[in-house]
Amino acid sequence: MEYNREKAVLYAHKWAYSYNPRYYKFSGLGGDCTNFVSQALFAGSGIMNYTPVYGWYFISLNNRAPAWTGVNELYRFLVNNKGAGPQAVETELSEVAEGDVIQINFGNTQIYNHTAIVVNKGRGTPETVLVAAHSYPSDYRPVSTYPYKQLRCIHITGVGIPEV
């Protein structure tokens, strides 16, 4: 199934500076960045993956998959998902599209710390790729304004449908 990039980006713009009351606000629990991006991905895909532990879903604060709110867990889900929900491949910054995901590593480890959604691909450079994000609410923020050590770009290739 096709991923609706326009719906994902419109969702990101709508909620960049506020919080959708249908979801828990994770600001006090390690940050809301991946929760916000998951919501936008869901707006563009329309399908959650309810596989226990390794899926990608949000029902409530206490009934959600780690990939819904965890930076590295979301990456593992997206690039390994062969079932329901968004599916992706890692790509270069120059190849991102609107509605794709960028994860940021601020430190010197291989652990990424922040997730944002691409709202404008620009010319595919850190100065022209613009993102929306939570934890530090922003919209149309150039990737170059983050003090990053590494970027991980995740291109959404499609949406798997649930098996019946």
N, C-alpha and C positions, 0 to 999 in steps of 0.2 A: 504494500500500500504506500502511497506517496505521503511524504511529510509536508504539511502545510506551513511553509516558512513564514508566510505573511501573517498567519494567525499567531504564530509563536512571537514574532517581533511586535505585533500590535499588543499582545498581552504584556510583554516586557515593558513597552512604553507606558501602558496604562498603570502598571503597578510598581514602576521603578522607585517612586518616592513615597509609596504607601504599602499597606499590607492587605492582601485579600483575606477577608474574615473567614473564608471557608477552610483556610489552612492555619496551622499553628505558626506563631512568630518565634523563630528560633534564635533571635538576637541575643538572648541571655544564656543560650546553651551552645556556645561555640560558634555562633554566627548563622546567618540566614541565607548566605549566598547560594549554596547548592539547592536548598529548598526552593528559592525563587526561580532558579534556572530550571529545576524539575517541573515547576508549575508551568513555565513557558513552553517547555518541551511537551508537556501534556496538552497544552492548548493547541500545539501544532500537530500532535499525533493522535490524540483522542483515545489512546489505549494505554492502560497500565498493565504491568506484568505482576500477577499476584503469586508468583512462585515464592514460597517461604524462604527467608534468609537471602537468597541470591536474586530475587526479583527487583522490581522497581514500582512501588506503589505507596500511596498515602491514604489511610482511612481516618486515622486520628494520631495524636501524639504518641500513644502507646501501641499503635497498630500501623506500622510503616516498615518499609524495607530500608536497610542501611544505605542503599544506593540513592534513596530519595534525598537524603540530607548530607551524606558523606562525600567529600571531594573525590578521594581516590576510589571509593566504592562506586560512584557514578561512572567514572572512567571505565572501570572493569566491567560494569554492566553494559554500557553502550558498545564497547568494542568487542565484547564476547557474546552479546545477545543474538541468539538464533531463533528466539521465540517471539512472544507478544511484546509490543512496545517499540520504542525507537531503537534503531540499529545504526552503528557508526563505524568509521575507520579513522585512525589518526592521520593527520595531514599537515601540510606546511601552512604557515600564516598566509602566504601568498595565494593559497587555494581555498580559504574559508569562504563561506556564503552566509548571507543573513539567516539567522536561526541556528547557526552552528554554535558550538561551545568552545570557550577558551579557558584553560585552567592555568593558574599561575603559581610558580614556586618562588617564594620570597627568600628562601634560605639556601644553605649549601648541601642539602640532602636531596634525596630523590622523592621526597614527600611533597606533594603539591598542597597549597594552602587556601586557594581561592578559586571560585568558579564564576564565570560571567557568560553572557550570551551576546553573540554578535548581532548588532542592529544595523550596521552599515559596513560592508566589506571594503569600501574605499578602493585604494590601489593595492591592497594586500600588504601594506607596511605597518609597522607599529604606530606610526604617526597618523595613518589614515583609517585603520580598522577601528571602528567605534563599538563599544559594548554598553550593556545595561547590567547592573549588578545590585545586590543587597549586601548587608553587613555594613558597608559604607555606601548608602544609596546613591546611585548615579545612573545617568542615561546619556547616550552619545559621548561617552568618555573614551578618549583615545587610549589604546593599549599602552602607548609609550609613556603615559603619565603614572603607570604603576612601577614601583621600584623592584622589578622582577630579576631573578637570576635565570629562570627558564620559563618558556611557554609551552603548553601542550594544546594543540588544536585538534578538535574532534568534529569531523564532518558527518552530519546525519545523512545516511544513505537511503533510508526508508523506514517503514514501520511494519513490524510483523503483526499478523492478526492472531488472536487466540485460537487454539485448537478447540474444536467442539467435542 
